[in-house]
Amino acid sequence: MRAHEAGALHGQAGTRGPAWLARPEDPNALVEHLWSQNVTKDDAGVLQVGGVRVDEVAATYGTPTYVVDESDLRARARAFADAFDGWDVYYAGKAFLCTAVARWVTEEGLKLDVCTGGELAVALRAGVDPADIGLHGNNKSVPEIRQALEVGVGKIIVDSFEEIDRISALASELGVTARVMVRVTAGVEAHTHEYIATAHEDQKFGLSITEGDAFEAVRRVLADPAFELAGLHSHIGSQIFDTAGFEVAAHRVLALHERIAVELGHVCPEMDLGGGYGMAYTTQDDPATPARLAEGLRTIVERECRAAGLAVPRLSIEPGRAIAGPSTFTLYEVGTTKEVALDGGATRRYVAVDGGMSDNIRTALYDADYSCTLASRRSDAEPVLSRVVGKHCEAGDIVVKDEFLPGDVAPGDLLAVPGTGAYCRSLASTYNHVPRAAVVAVRDGEARLIVRRETTDDLLRLDVG
């Protein structure tokens, strides 16, 4: 669909919405599995998290604001650590990272996956043990690799032949051994959005198993005394709800693992299966629990190793979205509403909030679906199919494509969008010179700022012209 720059997001007609979206009997009610465990509404319809009312959050910290349920995030991290006992669980910092979150996840028994020098700097500032950090990235710079080697990160995930040479030269210069894993592409495409399916062949990450690049990379690493080869790494995509794709990937990666042992005489002690575990954004999503994922992945790896006559290597995974995503919602204030006439006599209600694609680009970027609720009061009005949009000068500036909201939502009301803890603040921009939103953590009746709101002064400070 090319007629409009907002594409299908703008082109849907009618008042029914998508087939999966049911008209609620009570538009004030929360769909519980979309929200963190400590979110409720009081009798007046005001959303609360951890005993703190969102109108108090708005009054103190402003809007838009990302509100993190700290106890929920910690519990999700702990659930992965418990379910995957005996494995190494790395929190994927790209989902959302700040010093507070880095401390929380490591305090709950997780290690940390970073993919840039900036993320590494946050981890180190938070006091994370460098030995518990893995460094990803398909184009790591010399300064990034140098810093990783100097501080002693636990592993660097190698992504290209040039990177092997780059790491080797730096490790030799510094007189250290680089502990690495080789990232491989297993030719498996997860059932997910095409832009975030990362294990099929035609993409930027990793070295191909089928073309022989992965084996050659391993051969070069083993031949170079600057390296210690920990094992192989694969990642098949994001927002995955079952383990079927992992089964095919594990079969192919373990076949390479066996070939390395037979032909090169090296038994890799570790294997990383990556992340990509899904979460619920709307009622159409049904993610697996960490316990169910662990059971499925254990069964797959043990069966494949048994069939190949291999010992099971030490395994690791990298959940990010499944931990950070459900633990956070974004709080907005409504600015304007309007009814727009559509073909066939139908109308659509637009509700504009004080944020938008600068704080949540995923709707425009991935055609992602979100839910939302009226957060500052209870309403007796009938539910009306609405579209929540932002304040940016862009037709595709849509936060929630379709949701039933009370028909009397008006300027000054607060709306809350659940499931925004992963990739929303991480992908945030200053489009239209709108400062990035604050992040507030709530726990046991107390709210505190963990990432302050940008200001216009912050933006102008960078403008040296």
Number of C-alpha atoms within 10 A of each C-alpha: 8 7 9 12 13 17 15 15 21 16 13 15 16 16 16 17 19 12 7 9 16 12 15 14 9 15 22 23 14 16 14 11 16 24 23 24 17 18 21 19 19 11 9 11 16 18 26 21 28 22 16 18 20 21 19 13 20 17 9 12 19 16 21 24 26 25 26 29 27 25 19 23 25 20 17 22 27 21 18 28 22 17 17 21 11 11 19 22 27 28 32 27 28 18 21 23 24 17 18 16 23 24 18 19 25 21 14 18 18 23 25 30 26 24 20 20 20 11 21 24 16 19 25 16 14 17 13 20 16 20 13 18 24 24 24 20 17 16 16 21 15 14 11 18 21 19 15 23 23 15 12 19 21 20 23 28 25 30 25 21 16 11 18 20 14 16 24 20 14 20 21 14 11 12 12 16 17 26 21 24 28 26 29 30 31 28 18 22 22 26 17 17 15 13 11 17 20 25 25 19 19 10 13 14 21 25 26 21 20 15 11 11 17 24 21 15 21 23 15 14 23 16 11 13 14 21 21 15 22 22 24 24 25 27 27 25 25 24 21 22 21 19 18 14 17 25 17 16 23 23 19 20 22 20 17 21 25 20 15 18 14 11 9 14 11 17 18 17 15 19 25 27 20 22 24 25 24 23 25 23 23 20 15 11 14 14 18 18 19 22 15 14 19 20 14 16 21 15 12 19 20 15 15 20 19 12 10 14 10 16 11 17 19 15 21 20 25 24 26 27 27 30 29 31 27 26 29 29 25 26 27 26 23 22 17 16 19 13 12 10 13 14 8 8 8 13 17 21 20 20 24 25 27 17 28 26 25 25 28 25 23 20 19 19 11 12 16 16 17 22 23 25 21 24 24 23 18 18 18 11 14 15 20 21 22 25 22 25 25 26 18 20 9 15 15 22 25 30 29 22 25 26 26 24 28 21 16 14 21 16 14 13 17 25 26 23 23 27 26 26 28 25 21 21 24 17 16 18 18 14 15 11 13 19 20 23 26 21 22 21 21 24 17 13 11 11 23 15 14 16 17 13 19 14 14 12 10 11 14 11 9 8 8 5 4
